[in-house]
Amino acid sequence: MLKKLLKYDLKWIFKLLIVFYSIAIVFSILTRILFSIDNSTVFNILGQICSGVTISFIFSILINNIMRCWARFIKNLYGDESYLTHTLPVNKKTIFISKFLTGIITMFASVLVILIVLFIAYYSKENLEWVKTSLNILATIYNSTIIKLLLIIFLVFFLEMVFTIFAGYIGILLGHRSNDKRIVKSIIYGFITYMATQTITLIIMFICGLFNKDIMNLFMTNNIVNIDILKIIMYGAILLYTVYIVSYYVIGLKIFKKGIDVD
Protein backbone atom coordinates (compact mmCIF):
# COMPACT_ATOMS: atom_id res chain seq x y z
CA MET A 1 0.00 0.00 0.00
CA LEU A 2 2.96 2.29 0.68
CA LYS A 3 3.97 2.08 -2.99
CA LYS A 4 0.52 3.21 -4.13
CA LEU A 5 0.43 6.11 -1.66
CA LEU A 6 3.93 7.15 -2.68
CA LYS A 7 3.00 6.89 -6.35
CA TYR A 8 0.09 9.32 -6.01
CA ASP A 9 2.04 11.72 -3.79
CA LEU A 10 4.97 11.85 -6.22
CA LYS A 11 2.69 12.18 -9.24
CA TRP A 12 0.90 15.15 -7.68
CA ILE A 13 4.11 16.98 -6.80
CA PHE A 14 6.08 16.21 -9.96
CA LYS A 15 3.14 17.31 -12.12
CA LEU A 16 4.12 20.92 -11.40
CA LEU A 17 7.84 20.46 -10.80
CA ILE A 18 8.37 18.95 -14.24
CA VAL A 19 7.20 22.26 -15.74
CA PHE A 20 9.87 24.13 -13.78
CA TYR A 21 12.46 21.46 -14.63
CA SER A 22 11.67 21.81 -18.33
CA ILE A 23 11.78 25.60 -18.37
CA ALA A 24 15.05 25.66 -16.43
CA ILE A 25 16.62 23.17 -18.85
CA VAL A 26 15.38 25.10 -21.91
CA PHE A 27 16.86 28.37 -20.64
CA SER A 28 20.09 26.64 -19.65
CA ILE A 29 20.40 25.40 -23.25
CA LEU A 30 19.66 28.90 -24.58
CA THR A 31 22.26 30.32 -22.18
CA ARG A 32 24.77 27.80 -23.46
CA ILE A 33 24.06 28.57 -27.12
CA LEU A 34 24.05 32.37 -26.74
CA PHE A 35 27.26 32.45 -24.68
CA SER A 36 28.97 30.29 -27.31
CA ILE A 37 28.50 33.03 -29.93
CA ASP A 38 31.57 35.25 -29.80
CA ASN A 39 31.95 38.93 -30.66
CA SER A 40 28.26 39.78 -30.47
CA THR A 41 26.95 42.36 -28.02
CA VAL A 42 23.33 41.47 -28.73
CA PHE A 43 23.80 37.74 -28.17
CA ASN A 44 25.88 38.41 -25.07
CA ILE A 45 23.06 40.53 -23.61
CA LEU A 46 20.51 37.86 -24.49
CA GLY A 47 22.79 35.28 -22.91
CA GLN A 48 22.96 37.30 -19.71
CA ILE A 49 19.16 37.54 -19.67
CA CYS A 50 18.76 33.80 -20.21
CA SER A 51 21.38 33.16 -17.55
CA GLY A 52 19.40 35.29 -15.10
CA VAL A 53 16.20 33.42 -15.95
CA THR A 54 18.02 30.10 -15.48
CA ILE A 55 19.22 31.09 -12.01
CA SER A 56 15.76 32.36 -11.06
CA PHE A 57 14.20 29.04 -12.08
CA ILE A 58 16.79 27.16 -10.04
CA PHE A 59 15.49 28.99 -6.97
CA SER A 60 11.93 28.48 -8.18
CA ILE A 61 12.51 24.72 -8.34
CA LEU A 62 13.64 24.64 -4.71
CA ILE A 63 10.87 26.93 -3.46
CA ASN A 64 8.11 25.14 -5.38
CA ASN A 65 9.41 21.74 -4.33
CA ILE A 66 9.15 22.75 -0.67
CA MET A 67 5.80 24.49 -1.07
CA ARG A 68 4.37 21.64 -3.14
CA CYS A 69 5.27 19.10 -0.45
CA TRP A 70 3.58 21.23 2.19
CA ALA A 71 0.51 21.74 -0.01
CA ARG A 72 0.21 18.00 -0.63
CA PHE A 73 0.55 17.33 3.09
CA ILE A 74 -2.32 19.70 3.89
CA LYS A 75 -4.54 18.74 0.96
CA ASN A 76 -4.16 15.00 1.46
CA LEU A 77 -4.40 14.91 5.26
CA TYR A 78 -6.64 17.86 6.10
CA GLY A 79 -8.42 18.97 2.91
CA ASP A 80 -11.12 17.39 0.77
CA GLU A 81 -8.93 14.38 -0.04
CA SER A 82 -8.49 13.65 3.67
CA TYR A 83 -11.88 11.91 3.88
CA LEU A 84 -10.66 9.32 1.40
CA THR A 85 -7.14 9.16 2.84
CA HIS A 86 -8.30 8.40 6.35
CA THR A 87 -10.74 5.71 5.24
CA LEU A 88 -8.13 3.73 3.31
CA PRO A 89 -7.31 0.26 4.71
CA VAL A 90 -3.84 1.40 5.77
CA ASN A 91 -2.40 2.43 9.11
CA LYS A 92 -1.40 6.00 9.89
CA LYS A 93 2.29 5.17 10.02
CA THR A 94 2.27 4.10 6.37
CA ILE A 95 0.49 7.31 5.34
CA PHE A 96 3.01 9.37 7.27
CA ILE A 97 6.01 7.49 5.86
CA SER A 98 4.74 8.21 2.35
CA LYS A 99 4.76 11.96 3.03
CA PHE A 100 8.29 11.88 4.40
CA LEU A 101 9.64 9.74 1.57
CA THR A 102 7.94 12.07 -0.90
CA GLY A 103 9.86 15.03 0.53
CA ILE A 104 13.16 13.17 0.33
CA ILE A 105 12.66 11.79 -3.19
CA THR A 106 11.37 14.99 -4.77
CA MET A 107 14.11 17.14 -3.24
CA PHE A 108 16.78 14.67 -4.35
CA ALA A 109 15.40 14.84 -7.89
CA SER A 110 15.27 18.65 -7.79
CA VAL A 111 18.87 18.98 -6.62
CA LEU A 112 19.99 16.60 -9.39
CA VAL A 113 18.08 18.62 -12.00
CA ILE A 114 19.71 21.81 -10.70
CA LEU A 115 23.15 20.25 -11.10
CA ILE A 116 22.27 19.23 -14.67
CA VAL A 117 20.98 22.74 -15.46
CA LEU A 118 24.17 24.32 -14.11
CA PHE A 119 26.28 21.90 -16.13
CA ILE A 120 24.41 22.63 -19.36
CA ALA A 121 24.46 26.40 -18.90
CA TYR A 122 27.98 26.99 -17.65
CA TYR A 123 30.14 24.03 -18.59
CA SER A 124 33.25 24.89 -20.56
CA LYS A 125 36.86 23.76 -20.53
CA GLU A 126 37.88 27.04 -18.89
CA ASN A 127 35.18 26.82 -16.22
CA LEU A 128 35.91 23.14 -15.68
CA GLU A 129 39.60 23.84 -15.19
CA TRP A 130 38.78 26.65 -12.77
CA VAL A 131 36.45 24.37 -10.81
CA LYS A 132 39.02 21.57 -10.81
CA THR A 133 41.72 23.93 -9.59
CA SER A 134 39.50 25.33 -6.84
CA LEU A 135 38.31 21.90 -5.79
CA ASN A 136 41.81 20.48 -5.90
CA ILE A 137 42.94 23.19 -3.48
CA LEU A 138 39.98 22.52 -1.20
CA ALA A 139 40.36 18.76 -1.54
CA THR A 140 44.02 19.00 -0.55
CA ILE A 141 43.15 21.23 2.40
CA TYR A 142 40.40 18.86 3.48
CA ASN A 143 42.64 15.84 2.91
CA SER A 144 40.01 14.49 0.55
CA THR A 145 39.29 13.86 -3.13
CA ILE A 146 37.28 16.09 -5.47
CA ILE A 147 34.49 13.53 -5.75
CA LYS A 148 34.28 13.10 -1.99
CA LEU A 149 34.25 16.87 -1.50
CA LEU A 150 31.44 17.33 -4.04
CA LEU A 151 29.45 14.59 -2.34
CA ILE A 152 29.85 16.32 1.03
CA ILE A 153 28.68 19.68 -0.37
CA PHE A 154 25.78 17.98 -2.18
CA LEU A 155 24.77 16.07 0.96
CA VAL A 156 24.84 19.13 3.23
CA PHE A 157 22.71 21.15 0.80
CA PHE A 158 20.29 18.27 0.20
CA LEU A 159 19.83 17.61 3.93
CA GLU A 160 19.27 21.33 4.56
CA MET A 161 16.43 21.37 2.02
CA VAL A 162 14.84 18.17 3.38
CA PHE A 163 15.20 19.57 6.89
CA THR A 164 13.22 22.65 5.78
CA ILE A 165 10.42 20.50 4.33
CA PHE A 166 10.15 18.45 7.50
CA ALA A 167 10.13 21.53 9.74
CA GLY A 168 7.11 22.64 7.71
CA TYR A 169 5.44 19.26 8.26
CA ILE A 170 5.77 19.69 12.02
CA GLY A 171 4.36 23.20 11.76
CA ILE A 172 1.36 21.92 9.78
CA LEU A 173 0.67 19.13 12.27
CA LEU A 174 0.77 21.54 15.21
CA GLY A 175 -1.12 24.32 13.44
CA HIS A 176 -3.95 22.05 12.35
CA ARG A 177 -4.61 20.92 15.90
CA SER A 178 -6.23 24.32 16.40
CA ASN A 179 -9.86 25.05 15.58
CA ASP A 180 -9.25 28.29 13.68
CA LYS A 181 -6.59 30.09 11.60
CA ARG A 182 -4.89 26.79 10.90
CA ILE A 183 -2.75 27.96 8.00
CA VAL A 184 -1.50 31.02 9.86
CA LYS A 185 -0.70 28.96 12.92
CA SER A 186 0.99 26.31 10.77
CA ILE A 187 3.29 28.98 9.34
CA ILE A 188 4.07 30.30 12.81
CA TYR A 189 4.71 26.85 14.27
CA GLY A 190 6.81 25.86 11.28
CA PHE A 191 8.93 29.00 11.61
CA ILE A 192 9.32 28.44 15.35
CA THR A 193 10.30 24.81 14.76
CA TYR A 194 12.89 25.80 12.15
CA MET A 195 14.38 28.61 14.23
CA ALA A 196 14.36 26.55 17.44
CA THR A 197 16.34 23.81 15.74
CA GLN A 198 18.82 26.29 14.31
CA THR A 199 19.17 27.84 17.77
CA ILE A 200 19.95 24.41 19.16
CA THR A 201 22.64 24.10 16.49
CA LEU A 202 24.22 27.40 17.59
CA ILE A 203 24.09 26.32 21.23
CA ILE A 204 25.81 23.03 20.36
CA MET A 205 28.49 24.95 18.44
CA PHE A 206 28.98 27.33 21.38
CA ILE A 207 29.34 24.43 23.81
CA CYS A 208 31.89 22.84 21.47
CA GLY A 209 33.64 26.21 21.38
CA LEU A 210 34.19 26.00 25.12
CA PHE A 211 36.51 23.09 24.41
CA ASN A 212 37.93 24.31 21.09
CA LYS A 213 39.19 27.88 20.76
CA ASP A 214 39.00 27.79 16.94
CA ILE A 215 35.27 27.13 17.09
CA MET A 216 34.85 29.82 19.73
CA ASN A 217 36.59 32.26 17.39
CA LEU A 218 33.57 31.96 15.09
CA PHE A 219 31.56 33.70 17.83
CA MET A 220 34.18 36.07 19.21
CA THR A 221 36.17 37.27 16.18
CA ASN A 222 35.87 37.86 12.45
CA ASN A 223 39.24 36.30 11.68
CA ILE A 224 39.70 33.85 8.83
CA VAL A 225 38.30 30.48 9.85
CA ASN A 226 40.70 27.62 10.37
CA ILE A 227 40.22 25.15 7.50
CA ASP A 228 40.22 22.17 9.87
CA ILE A 229 37.30 23.77 11.71
CA LEU A 230 35.35 24.13 8.45
CA LYS A 231 35.86 20.44 7.90
CA ILE A 232 34.47 19.68 11.34
CA ILE A 233 31.50 21.99 10.71
CA MET A 234 30.68 20.29 7.40
CA TYR A 235 30.65 16.82 8.94
CA GLY A 236 28.84 18.17 12.00
CA ALA A 237 26.16 19.67 9.74
CA ILE A 238 25.57 16.30 8.08
CA LEU A 239 25.24 14.61 11.47
CA LEU A 240 22.96 17.28 12.96
CA TYR A 241 20.65 17.51 9.95
CA THR A 242 20.31 13.73 9.92
CA VAL A 243 19.45 13.73 13.64
CA TYR A 244 16.96 16.57 13.16
CA ILE A 245 15.25 14.84 10.23
CA VAL A 246 14.91 11.57 12.15
CA SER A 247 13.66 13.50 15.19
CA TYR A 248 11.07 15.33 13.07
CA TYR A 249 9.86 12.00 11.75
CA VAL A 250 9.47 10.50 15.25
CA ILE A 251 7.81 13.62 16.69
CA GLY A 252 5.58 14.10 13.65
CA LEU A 253 4.43 10.49 13.66
CA LYS A 254 3.62 10.71 17.36
CA ILE A 255 1.50 13.83 16.79
CA PHE A 256 -0.17 12.30 13.74
CA LYS A 257 -1.11 9.12 15.60
CA LYS A 258 -2.94 11.18 18.23
CA GLY A 259 -5.54 11.91 15.58
CA ILE A 260 -6.37 14.92 13.43
CA ASP A 261 -9.41 17.05 12.66
CA VAL A 262 -10.06 17.46 8.96
CA ASP A 263 -11.36 20.74 7.51
N, C-alpha and C positions, 0 to 999 in steps of 0.2 A: 504493500500500500504506500510505503514511503516513496517508491519510485514514481508512482502516479501523482502523488502530491507534489513532488519535486518537479516533475515534468510540467505541470500546469503553472507552478510558481515561476519557473524559468521561462516558460513560453510567454507569460504575461509581461515579465520584465524585459526580456530581450526584444519583444515586439517593438518597443520604442528605442531601446539602446542600439539596435541594428541600424536605425536611421542615422543616429549620431555617428556610429562607426563608419557608415558609408560616406557621409558628408566629409568627415575628417580625412578619410583615405583619399577621396576625390581631390580635396584641396591640397593634401600633401603631394599628390601626383602633379597638380598644377604648379605648386611651389617648386617642385623638382625641375619641371620642364622650363618654367620661366627663368629660374636662376641659372639654367644651363646655357641660356642665350647670352652671349657676351656682347659688350659694346652697344648696349641698347638701354637708354634711359627709361623709355616707356615700359619695356619688359621688366626692367629692374624694379620699377615702381609697382607694377602689377604683381611681381613676385613678392615684394614686401607686404602688399595687401593680402595676398593668398597665405603668406606665412603667418600674418597676424590672425587671419580667420582660422588657420590650422591650430594655432596655439589656443585660441578661444574655444574651439571645439574639444580640445583635449581636456580643458577644465570643465566644459559642459558634460563630457562623458562621465567624469568623476562625480560631479554634482547630481546629474540625473540618475546615475547608478544608485547613489545613496538615497535620493528622494524617492526613487521608484521602489526600492526595497521597503522603505517606510510606508509608502502608499499601499503596497501590496499587503503588508502586515496589518494595517488598519482595515482595509477593504475586506480582506479575507477572514479576519478574526472578529471584527466589530461592525462592519457594514452589512449591506444586503446579502452578500455571499456567506456571511457568518452563520445564517440559519441552516444552510446546506453543510457548511464545514463542520459544525458542531453536532450534526446528526449522522455523520459518516461513521461506519463501523471501524473506527480506528481510535486508539488512545491519544490523549493530549500530548504525550511525550513525542509521539511520531509526528504530529502536526507541528510541534515546536521545533523539532530537529530539522524538518523541511525548510522552515523559515531561516534558520541559521545557516544551513548548507547553501541555501539560495544566495544569501549575502556573500558567502565565501566564494562560491563558484562564479557569480556574476562579476565580482570585483576582480577576481583573478583574470577573467576574460578581458575586462576593461583595461587593466594594466598592461596585458599582453598587446592589445590593439594599440594602445598609446605608444608602446615601444616600436611597433611596426610602423606607425604613422611617423614617428620621429626619424626612423631609419630611412623611410622613403623620401621624406622631405629634405633631410639634411645630410644624408650620407654622401661622402666624397672621399677621395684618397687623402686630401689635405686634412679634412675634418677627422678622418679615421686615424691618421698619424698623430694628430693633436690629442685625440682621445686616448690613443695607445700610450703616448708619452706621459700624459697626465696620470693615467691609471697605473702605468709602470712605476711612476714615482710614488704614488699612494700605495701600490701593492708592495713595493720595497719597504716603505715606511711601516706598513701594517704587517710585514713579514708574511705576505700572502701572495696569491696569484691574481691575475686580472679577473678571471672567471669567478673565483671565490669572492672577490671584492664586489663585483657586479651583483652576484647572488645576495650578498649581505645587504647592499643598498636596495635591491628589489624587494627583499623580504621585509626590511624595516618599513618601507613605504607601503607595501601591501598590507601589512599588519596594522599600520596606522589607519588606513582606510576602512578595514574590516572592523577595527575597534570603534570607529566613528559610527558605523552602521549599527553595531550592537548596543552602543550607548543610547542611540535613538530608540531601539527596541525596548530597552528598560524604561525610558521615558514614556513611551506609548503605553506600556503595561501599567505603569503607576498612574499616568494621567487619566486612563480610561477606567480607573476604579472610582473616579468621582462621578457625580450625577449630572454635573453641568460643566460647560467650558472645557470639554475633554481635550480638544486639539491644543488650546492655549496651554493648558496644564501639562500636556504631553511635551510640548516644546520646552516649557520651564523645567520640568523634571529631567528631560534629556540633557539640557544645558547644564543643570546642576550635577548630573551624573558624570558628564564628560569633564567638567571643571574639577569636580571632587577627585576624580581619578588622576587627573594631571597634577593636582595639588599633592596627592599622595606620592606621586613620582618625584616631585621636587623635595618633599620631606625625606624620602629615601635617599636622594642624592645628597642632601644636606647632612644626613646622619653618616653617610659614607665619607663625606668631606671631613668629618670629625676625626677620621682615622687616616685620611689621605689629603695632604695639603694641596696637591694638584687639583683635586676635585673641589676643594674649598675655594681655590682661586677663581673658579667659575662664578662664585657668589661675591667674592670680596674684591676682585680686580678685573680689569679689562685687558690683561696681558694675553699674548698669544697662547692658545691652549696647547698643552703638551700632547703630542701625537699619540702617545701610549694611552692617555686618558680618553681621547676620542675613540680609540679602539674599544676600551672598556665600556664607554657609553653606548656604542653601536650594539655590542653584544648584550649589554644590559637592557637596551630598548627592546630587542627581540624577546628576551626573557620576560620582561614586564608586560609587554603587549600580549604575549601568549597567556600569561597568568590572568590578565584582565579579561581577555576574551573568554577563557574557560570559566572565570568567575561570573561574568555576565550570563553565560549560558546556564549555570547552576542556579543563580539568583532568579533569572527570568523564568526558568522552568518551574521553580518553586512558586512564584507569583501566579503563573499561568494555571497551575494545578489547583490553586485555591478557588478557581472559577472566575468567570468574567460576565459582565452585563453588556449585551449587544445593544447597538443603537436602535 
